[in-house]
Amino acid sequence: MRPRDVGYAAFSGILLGFLFPPFSFEAIAWVALFPLLWVLDRRHPLDGLILGFVAGFVGYLIIIWWVEVTMVNYGGLPSPLAWLLAVTLAAYVGLYVGAFGYLLIWITPEAGYARMFMAPVLWVALELARAYFLSGFPWALLGYSQYSILPVIQIADLFGVYGVSFFIVLINAVFWHFFRHPDRAPFVVLGGGVALAALVQGYGYLRLLEVPGEMGPPRPVGIVQPDTRPSTKWKPGRREAIVGDLEKLTEALAADFSGRGRPVPPLIVWPEAAAPFVYSEEPRWQKRLAEIAERAGSYLLFGSLSARRAEGDPRLYNSAYLLGPDGTSAGRYDKMHLVPFGEYIPLRWLLFFVEKFVPIIGRFGEGEEARIFDVPGGKFGVLICFEVIFPRVVRRMAGSGFLVNITNDAWFGRTAASEQHLSMAAMRAVELRTPIVRAANTGISAIIDATGAIRLRSPIFEKWRWAGVVSPRKASPTLYARVGDIFALVCFAVMLLMGWLAVVRGHPRL
């Protein structure tokens, strides 16, 4: 293996990194893997492992370097340890791309048509594995890079984000085959790729026309973005000021409507952990928030903490509470999928030292079930922060007319992570054909329609309130909502089958 080959792999990684915010060069997705595929020809599988790892590590270090900022701001970790975690995480994700390189060579030792078709199968199978292993980290899957290209992502209502990833890798493989094997009907292969692209685009444009007719009448929803600083949020002396800001923004939102002779939105949403205390144990603040809901005359959804104390072991929950217009409780949802190194410690037996730096990490419990609330504006499910990046979690709320995602992206600082987070929410809207209302502590608050189009968005690090409209879904569930990740699971099964056949054949390069 020559240094030039490593350079080609690293170049693929750079292209992968530049697909995602803040760069968002979406168009290069169709050739981003071309350099890597090129250097995998006539290589030993171990070379494929190394070259794939280089591409993945470089790419994801560009994409998720912001982990250092988050670990410092949220977890309170020292910067050197935070950088170590960021590099480790990029290396971990890079291993999946390394596995892609290894398996592609091992399963298809003779580069040709078989390799062209196996490339997208293996890529999707490994993306699925990454979404589940160690509770999952499906951040920046390849399909998310196209979130702003609406005709391309509409196939997600059939195959999920994995279908978009499959399409991208297949087009890359078509280009690779066209240039690498000009003696094997190259124009037939290229023509097939063009036909597939036309089919995907055609479906996309058709669905963009059809989806509005599958929605019900528009319903107003209010969003409050308080821009509370993480560094002071949990200080007891700041509670009055924080709740006071939320109250003023909510009253201003209500006044915007009453001043125009229009009814207040039936639902007003505050962000994740907007109420900076353990709400379930604070009668004084329970009364205060009930009064705010009463004065607004609207349902009020807000994030706060709840606690369950069993046998002296306090367990905190990241929760969303709903208060009715009369101030009474209308239910609570507890976050089901927690943030690693933020709300729990993965591999605690190995990473025991992390808790010594930040004792609160690891004290959060997991919610046990999805919750769908019913208000005059329609039925909605709640997703708290990180949960929106997991299709399997969101699918549990497929009976909702719309979804509400409350989050606190202040931990990301002024990095691209907020935009990356928003891009994944947009894909969930397409998969289920369900609009999403997003309320963030400091942005990006947004309303996303059922085509994935971002119709309203806030600035970051600004106090902001707005009322937009959502059109709740009235049609039957999408194919993806009904069958889930069956497409990706088929790819995973094909990977296992082809791997088993390679073992049976006794491939000498194993």
C-alpha positions as CSV (number, residue, x, y, z in Angstrom):
1,M,0.0,0.0,0.0
2,R,1.5,3.3,-1.1
3,P,1.2,6.7,0.6
4,R,-0.7,7.9,-2.5
5,D,-3.4,5.3,-1.7
6,V,-3.8,6.6,1.8
7,G,-4.0,10.1,0.3
8,Y,-6.9,9.0,-2.0
9,A,-8.7,7.5,1.0
10,A,-8.1,10.7,3.1
11,F,-9.5,12.7,0.2
12,S,-12.7,10.6,0.2
13,G,-12.9,11.4,3.9
14,I,-12.5,15.1,3.3
15,L,-15.3,14.9,0.7
16,L,-17.5,13.1,3.2
17,G,-16.8,15.7,5.8
18,F,-17.7,18.6,3.4
19,L,-21.1,17.0,2.7
20,F,-22.5,18.1,6.0
21,P,-23.0,21.5,7.7
22,P,-21.4,23.9,8.0
23,F,-20.1,23.3,4.4
24,S,-23.2,21.5,3.0
25,F,-21.7,20.7,-0.4
26,E,-24.4,18.2,-1.1
27,A,-23.6,17.7,-4.8
28,I,-20.3,16.0,-4.1
29,A,-22.1,13.2,-2.4
30,W,-22.4,11.4,-5.7
31,V,-18.6,11.1,-6.1
32,A,-17.4,11.4,-2.5
33,L,-16.7,7.6,-2.2
34,F,-15.2,7.4,-5.7
35,P,-11.5,7.9,-4.6
36,L,-11.9,5.2,-1.9
37,L,-13.6,2.7,-4.2
38,W,-10.8,3.4,-6.7
39,V,-7.9,2.5,-4.4
40,L,-9.7,-0.6,-3.1
41,D,-9.1,-2.4,-6.4
42,R,-6.7,-5.3,-6.3
43,R,-6.1,-4.9,-2.6
44,H,-5.9,-7.3,0.3
45,P,-8.9,-7.0,2.7
46,L,-6.6,-5.7,5.4
47,D,-5.6,-2.9,3.1
48,G,-9.3,-2.2,2.6
49,L,-9.7,-2.0,6.4
50,I,-6.9,0.5,6.8
51,L,-8.0,2.7,3.8
52,G,-11.6,2.6,4.8
53,F,-10.7,3.6,8.3
54,V,-8.6,6.5,7.1
55,A,-11.6,7.8,5.0
56,G,-14.1,7.3,7.8
57,F,-11.8,8.8,10.6
58,V,-10.9,11.9,8.5
59,G,-14.5,12.4,7.4
60,Y,-16.1,12.1,10.8
61,L,-13.5,14.1,12.6
62,I,-14.5,17.0,10.3
63,I,-18.2,16.3,11.0
64,I,-18.2,15.8,14.7
65,W,-15.3,17.8,16.1
66,W,-17.9,19.7,18.0
67,V,-18.1,16.9,20.5
68,E,-15.3,18.6,22.3
69,V,-17.4,21.7,22.8
70,T,-20.4,19.7,24.0
71,M,-18.4,17.7,26.5
72,V,-16.9,20.8,28.0
73,N,-20.1,22.8,28.1
74,Y,-22.5,19.9,29.0
75,G,-20.4,17.3,30.7
76,G,-17.9,19.7,32.3
77,L,-15.0,17.6,31.2
78,P,-11.5,19.1,30.9
79,S,-10.8,20.1,27.3
80,P,-8.0,17.5,26.8
81,L,-10.3,14.7,27.9
82,A,-13.1,16.1,25.7
83,W,-10.8,16.1,22.7
84,L,-9.8,12.5,23.5
85,L,-13.5,11.5,23.4
86,A,-14.1,13.4,20.2
87,V,-11.1,11.7,18.5
88,T,-12.1,8.4,19.9
89,L,-15.7,8.8,18.6
90,A,-14.5,9.7,15.2
91,A,-12.2,6.7,15.2
92,Y,-15.1,4.5,16.3
93,V,-17.3,5.6,13.4
94,G,-14.3,5.3,11.1
95,L,-14.1,1.6,12.0
96,Y,-17.4,1.1,10.2
97,V,-16.0,2.5,7.0
98,G,-13.0,0.4,7.6
99,A,-15.3,-2.7,7.9
100,F,-16.9,-1.5,4.6
101,G,-13.5,-1.6,2.9
102,Y,-12.6,-4.9,4.3
103,L,-15.8,-6.7,3.5
104,L,-16.1,-5.2,0.0
105,I,-12.8,-6.7,-1.0
106,W,-13.3,-10.0,0.9
107,I,-16.8,-10.7,-0.4
108,T,-16.1,-9.5,-4.0
109,P,-12.4,-10.3,-4.7
110,E,-13.0,-9.8,-8.4
111,A,-13.9,-6.2,-8.8
112,G,-16.8,-5.8,-11.2
113,Y,-20.6,-5.9,-11.3
114,A,-20.7,-7.8,-8.0
115,R,-18.7,-5.1,-6.2
116,M,-20.8,-2.4,-7.7
117,F,-24.0,-3.8,-6.3
118,M,-22.5,-5.0,-3.0
119,A,-21.0,-1.5,-2.1
120,P,-24.4,0.1,-1.3
121,V,-25.6,-3.1,0.4
122,L,-22.6,-3.2,2.7
123,W,-22.7,0.5,3.4
124,V,-26.3,0.4,4.5
125,A,-25.9,-2.8,6.6
126,L,-23.0,-1.1,8.5
127,E,-25.0,2.1,9.0
128,L,-27.8,0.0,10.5
129,A,-25.3,-1.7,12.8
130,R,-24.0,1.7,13.9
131,A,-27.5,2.8,14.7
132,Y,-27.9,-0.1,17.2
133,F,-24.5,-1.2,18.6
134,L,-23.9,0.2,22.1
135,S,-27.3,1.9,22.0
136,G,-26.5,3.5,18.7
137,F,-24.8,6.5,17.2
138,P,-26.5,7.1,13.8
139,W,-25.2,10.7,13.6
140,A,-24.5,12.0,10.0
141,L,-25.6,8.9,8.1
142,L,-24.8,9.5,4.5
143,G,-28.4,10.0,3.5
144,Y,-28.7,13.0,5.8
145,S,-26.3,14.9,3.6
146,Q,-29.2,15.5,1.1
147,Y,-31.7,16.8,3.6
148,S,-32.1,20.1,1.7
149,I,-32.5,18.4,-1.7
150,L,-36.2,17.6,-1.3
151,P,-36.8,15.5,-4.5
152,V,-34.0,13.1,-3.5
153,I,-35.1,12.5,0.1
154,Q,-38.7,11.7,-0.6
155,I,-37.9,8.0,-1.0
156,A,-37.4,8.0,2.8
157,D,-41.2,7.4,3.2
158,L,-40.5,4.0,1.6
159,F,-37.0,3.0,2.8
160,G,-36.1,5.5,5.5
161,V,-32.8,7.4,5.5
162,Y,-31.1,4.1,4.7
163,G,-32.7,4.2,1.2
164,V,-31.2,7.6,0.5
165,S,-27.7,6.3,1.7
166,F,-28.1,3.3,-0.6
167,F,-28.9,5.4,-3.6
168,I,-25.9,7.7,-3.0
169,V,-23.4,4.8,-2.7
170,L,-24.9,3.0,-5.7
171,I,-24.3,6.1,-7.9
172,N,-20.8,6.4,-6.6
173,A,-20.3,2.7,-7.5
174,V,-21.7,3.2,-10.9
175,F,-19.2,6.0,-11.6
176,W,-16.4,3.8,-10.3
177,H,-17.4,0.9,-12.6
178,F,-17.7,3.2,-15.6
179,F,-14.2,4.6,-15.3
180,R,-12.5,1.5,-13.8
181,H,-14.0,-1.1,-16.2
182,P,-14.5,0.6,-19.6
183,D,-14.5,-2.8,-21.2
184,R,-17.6,-4.0,-19.4
185,A,-20.5,-2.3,-21.0
186,P,-19.7,1.0,-19.4
187,F,-22.5,3.0,-21.0
188,V,-25.1,0.3,-20.1
189,V,-24.0,0.7,-16.5
190,L,-24.0,4.5,-16.7
191,G,-27.4,4.4,-18.4
192,G,-28.8,2.3,-15.6
193,G,-27.5,4.8,-13.1
194,V,-29.1,7.6,-15.0
195,A,-32.4,5.7,-15.2
196,L,-32.3,5.0,-11.4
197,A,-31.6,8.7,-10.7
198,A,-34.5,9.7,-12.9
199,L,-36.8,7.2,-11.2
200,V,-35.8,8.5,-7.7
201,Q,-36.2,12.1,-8.8
202,G,-39.5,11.4,-10.5
203,Y,-40.9,9.8,-7.4
204,G,-39.6,12.7,-5.3
205,Y,-41.4,15.3,-7.5
206,L,-44.6,13.3,-7.5
207,R,-44.6,13.0,-3.7
208,L,-43.9,16.7,-3.3
209,L,-47.2,17.3,-5.2
210,E,-49.2,14.6,-3.4
211,V,-48.2,15.1,0.2
212,P,-50.0,18.4,0.9
213,G,-53.3,16.6,0.1
214,E,-52.5,14.0,2.8
215,M,-52.5,16.7,5.5
216,G,-55.3,18.1,7.5
217,P,-56.2,21.7,8.1
218,P,-53.4,23.9,9.4
219,R,-53.2,24.4,13.1
220,P,-51.3,27.2,14.9
221,V,-48.5,26.3,17.3
222,G,-46.5,28.7,19.4
223,I,-42.7,28.3,20.0
224,V,-40.7,30.0,22.8
225,Q,-36.9,30.1,22.6
226,P,-35.5,31.6,25.8
227,D,-31.8,31.5,25.0
228,T,-30.8,30.5,28.6
229,R,-27.0,30.1,29.1
230,P,-26.0,26.6,30.1
231,S,-23.3,28.0,32.4
232,T,-25.9,29.6,34.7
233,K,-29.0,27.6,34.0
234,W,-28.9,25.2,37.0
235,K,-28.0,27.7,39.7
236,P,-30.9,28.0,42.1
237,G,-30.5,31.8,42.3
238,R,-31.2,32.0,38.5
239,R,-34.6,30.2,38.6
240,E,-36.7,33.3,39.0
241,A,-35.0,35.1,36.1
242,I,-35.2,32.1,33.8
243,V,-38.9,31.4,34.5
244,G,-39.5,35.2,34.3
245,D,-38.0,35.3,30.8
246,L,-40.2,32.3,29.7
247,E,-43.2,34.0,31.1
248,K,-42.6,37.3,29.3
249,L,-42.0,35.5,26.0
250,T,-45.1,33.5,26.4
251,E,-47.2,36.5,27.3
252,A,-45.7,38.4,24.3
253,L,-46.6,35.5,22.1
254,A,-50.2,35.5,23.3
255,A,-50.4,39.3,23.0
256,D,-49.3,39.0,19.3
257,F,-52.5,37.1,18.7
258,S,-54.9,38.8,21.0
259,G,-53.9,42.2,19.6
260,R,-54.9,41.0,16.2
261,G,-58.2,39.6,17.4
262,R,-57.0,36.0,16.8
263,P,-57.2,33.2,19.3
264,V,-54.0,32.1,21.0
265,P,-52.4,29.0,19.6
266,P,-53.9,25.9,21.4
267,L,-50.4,24.7,22.1
268,I,-47.3,26.6,23.2
269,V,-44.0,24.8,23.4
270,W,-41.0,25.5,25.6
271,P,-37.7,23.7,25.0
272,E,-36.0,20.8,26.7
273,A,-35.2,21.5,30.4
274,A,-36.8,24.9,30.1
275,A,-37.8,24.7,33.8
276,P,-34.4,24.3,35.5
277,F,-35.4,22.3,38.5
278,V,-36.9,18.9,39.4
279,Y,-40.5,19.9,38.6
280,S,-42.0,16.9,40.3
281,E,-40.5,18.0,43.6
282,E,-41.2,21.7,43.5
283,P,-44.8,22.6,44.5
284,R,-44.0,26.3,44.3
285,W,-42.8,26.2,40.7
286,Q,-45.6,23.8,39.8
287,K,-48.1,26.6,40.8
288,R,-46.1,29.2,39.0
289,L,-46.1,27.4,35.7
290,A,-49.8,26.5,36.1
291,E,-50.5,30.2,36.4
292,I,-48.6,30.9,33.2
293,A,-50.6,28.3,31.3
294,E,-53.8,29.7,32.6
295,R,-53.0,33.3,31.7
296,A,-52.0,32.2,28.2
297,G,-55.2,30.2,27.8
298,S,-53.3,27.5,26.0
299,Y,-51.8,24.0,26.5
300,L,-48.2,24.4,27.6
301,L,-45.5,21.8,26.9
302,F,-42.2,22.2,28.6
303,G,-39.1,20.3,29.5
304,S,-38.0,19.7,33.0
305,L,-36.5,17.0,35.3
306,S,-38.5,14.5,37.2
307,A,-37.3,12.1,39.9
308,R,-38.1,8.7,41.2
309,R,-36.5,7.7,44.5
310,A,-36.4,3.9,45.0
311,E,-34.6,2.5,48.0
312,G,-32.6,5.6,48.5
313,D,-31.3,5.6,44.9
314,P,-32.4,8.9,43.3
315,R,-33.0,8.5,39.6
316,L,-33.5,11.6,37.5
317,Y,-35.5,11.6,34.2
318,N,-35.4,14.1,31.4
319,S,-39.1,14.7,31.0
320,A,-41.7,16.7,29.0
321,Y,-44.7,18.0,30.9
322,L,-48.0,19.1,29.4
323,L,-50.3,21.5,31.3
324,G,-53.8,22.3,30.2
325,P,-55.3,25.8,29.8
326,D,-56.7,25.5,33.3
327,G,-53.2,24.8,34.7
328,T,-53.8,21.1,35.5
329,S,-51.5,18.4,34.5
330,A,-52.3,16.7,31.1
331,G,-49.5,14.1,31.2
332,R,-45.7,13.6,31.2
333,Y,-43.3,11.9,28.9
334,D,-39.9,10.6,30.0
335,K,-37.0,10.5,27.5
336,M,-36.4,6.9,26.4
337,H,-33.1,7.1,24.5
338,L,-30.4,8.9,26.5
339,V,-27.3,10.8,25.4
340,P,-24.0,8.8,25.9
341,F,-21.6,10.7,28.2
342,G,-24.3,13.2,28.9
343,E,-27.1,11.2,30.5
344,Y,-25.4,7.8,30.9
345,I,-22.0,6.3,30.5
346,P,-21.6,3.5,27.9
347,L,-19.2,0.7,28.8
348,R,-19.2,1.9,32.4
349,W,-16.9,-0.9,33.4
350,L,-14.3,0.4,31.0
351,L,-15.0,4.2,31.3
352,F,-15.5,4.3,35.1
353,F,-13.2,7.3,35.4
354,V,-15.6,9.6,33.5
355,E,-18.0,9.7,36.3
356,K,-15.2,10.8,38.7
357,F,-14.9,14.0,36.6
358,V,-18.6,14.7,36.4
359,P,-20.7,12.8,39.0
360,I,-24.1,13.7,37.6
361,I,-23.4,11.8,34.4
362,G,-25.0,8.4,34.5
363,R,-27.8,9.2,37.0
364,F,-30.5,9.5,34.4
365,G,-33.1,6.8,34.0
366,E,-34.8,5.7,30.7
367,G,-38.5,6.3,30.1
368,E,-40.4,3.1,29.4
369,E,-43.0,4.1,26.8
370,A,-43.9,6.5,24.1
371,R,-46.6,9.1,24.9
372,I,-49.0,10.6,22.5
373,F,-50.8,13.7,23.7
374,D,-54.2,14.9,22.4
375,V,-54.9,18.6,22.3
376,P,-57.4,20.7,20.2
377,G,-54.6,21.2,17.6
378,G,-54.3,17.4,17.1
379,K,-52.5,14.4,18.5
380,F,-48.7,14.8,18.9
381,G,-45.8,12.8,20.2
382,V,-42.8,14.3,22.0
383,L,-39.1,13.6,21.2
384,I,-36.5,15.0,23.5
385,C,-33.3,16.2,21.9
386,F,-31.1,13.2,20.8
387,E,-34.2,10.9,20.3
388,V,-35.0,12.5,17.0
389,I,-31.9,11.0,15.3
390,F,-33.3,7.4,16.0
391,P,-35.9,6.3,13.4
392,R,-36.9,3.3,15.6
393,V,-37.7,5.7,18.5
394,V,-39.7,8.1,16.3
395,R,-41.7,5.3,14.7
396,R,-43.2,4.5,18.1
397,M,-45.1,7.7,17.7
398,A,-46.3,7.1,14.2
399,G,-49.9,7.5,15.3
400,S,-49.3,11.2,15.9
401,G,-50.7,14.0,13.7
402,F,-47.5,15.9,14.2
403,L,-44.4,15.6,16.4
404,V,-42.8,18.0,18.8
405,N,-39.0,17.9,19.3
406,I,-37.8,19.8,22.4
407,T,-34.0,20.3,22.6
408,N,-31.3,22.3,24.2
409,D,-28.7,22.8,21.5
410,A,-26.9,25.5,23.5
411,W,-24.5,22.8,24.5
412,F,-23.2,22.8,20.9
413,G,-22.1,26.4,21.0
414,R,-21.8,28.1,17.6
415,T,-20.8,24.9,15.8
416,A,-22.5,23.1,13.0
417,A,-24.0,20.5,15.3
418,S,-27.2,22.4,15.6
419,E,-27.7,22.4,11.8
420,Q,-26.7,18.7,11.7
421,H,-29.3,17.9,14.4
422,L,-32.0,19.8,12.5
423,S,-31.2,17.9,9.2
424,M,-32.0,14.6,10.9
425,A,-35.3,15.9,12.2
426,A,-36.2,16.8,8.7
427,M,-35.6,13.2,7.5
428,R,-37.9,12.0,10.3
429,A,-40.7,14.2,8.9
430,V,-40.3,12.6,5.5
431,E,-40.2,9.0,6.8
432,L,-43.5,9.3,8.6
433,R,-45.0,12.2,6.6
434,T,-45.5,13.9,9.9
435,P,-44.7,17.6,10.5
436,I,-42.3,18.5,13.3
437,V,-42.4,21.4,15.6
438,R,-39.0,22.0,17.1
439,A,-38.4,24.2,20.2
440,A,-34.8,24.7,21.2
441,N,-33.3,26.6,24.1
442,T,-31.2,28.7,21.7
443,G,-31.9,27.4,18.2
444,I,-32.5,26.1,15.9
445,S,-36.2,26.2,16.6
446,A,-38.2,25.4,13.5
447,I,-41.3,24.0,11.9
448,I,-40.7,21.3,9.3
449,D,-43.5,20.1,7.0
450,A,-44.2,16.6,5.9
451,T,-42.0,16.9,2.8
452,G,-38.9,17.7,5.0
453,A,-39.0,21.4,4.0
454,I,-38.0,23.7,6.8
455,R,-40.7,26.4,6.8
456,L,-39.7,28.4,9.8
457,R,-36.4,28.6,11.7
458,S,-35.0,30.7,14.4
459,P,-31.5,32.3,14.8
460,I,-29.3,30.8,17.5
461,F,-28.3,32.6,20.7
462,E,-31.3,34.9,20.5
463,K,-34.5,35.2,22.5
464,W,-37.3,34.4,20.1
465,R,-41.0,33.6,20.0
466,W,-43.1,32.8,17.0
467,A,-46.3,31.1,16.1
468,G,-46.3,29.0,13.0
469,V,-48.8,26.4,11.6
470,V,-48.6,22.7,11.2
471,S,-50.9,20.5,9.1
472,P,-51.4,17.3,11.0
473,R,-51.2,14.1,9.0
474,K,-54.6,12.6,8.2
475,A,-53.7,9.8,5.7
476,S,-52.7,6.2,6.6
477,P,-49.2,5.5,7.8
478,T,-46.3,5.5,5.3
479,L,-44.8,2.2,4.1
480,Y,-41.7,3.1,6.3
481,A,-43.9,3.7,9.3
482,R,-45.5,0.2,8.8
483,V,-42.5,-1.9,8.1
484,G,-39.6,0.1,9.6
485,D,-36.1,-0.7,8.7
486,I,-36.9,-3.8,6.7
487,F,-34.9,-2.5,3.7
488,A,-31.8,-2.0,5.8
489,L,-32.3,-5.3,7.5
490,V,-32.4,-7.0,4.1
491,C,-29.1,-5.4,3.3
492,F,-27.7,-6.7,6.7
493,A,-29.0,-10.2,5.9
494,V,-27.4,-10.1,2.5
495,M,-24.1,-9.0,4.1
496,L,-24.2,-12.0,6.5
497,L,-25.2,-14.4,3.7
498,M,-22.4,-13.2,1.4
499,G,-19.9,-13.3,4.3
500,W,-21.0,-16.9,5.1
501,L,-20.6,-17.9,1.4
502,A,-17.1,-16.4,1.4
503,V,-16.2,-18.4,4.4
504,V,-17.6,-21.6,2.8
505,R,-15.5,-20.9,-0.4
506,G,-12.5,-20.6,1.8
507,H,-11.4,-17.3,0.3
508,P,-7.6,-17.2,0.7
509,R,-7.5,-13.5,1.6
510,L,-9.5,-13.8,4.8
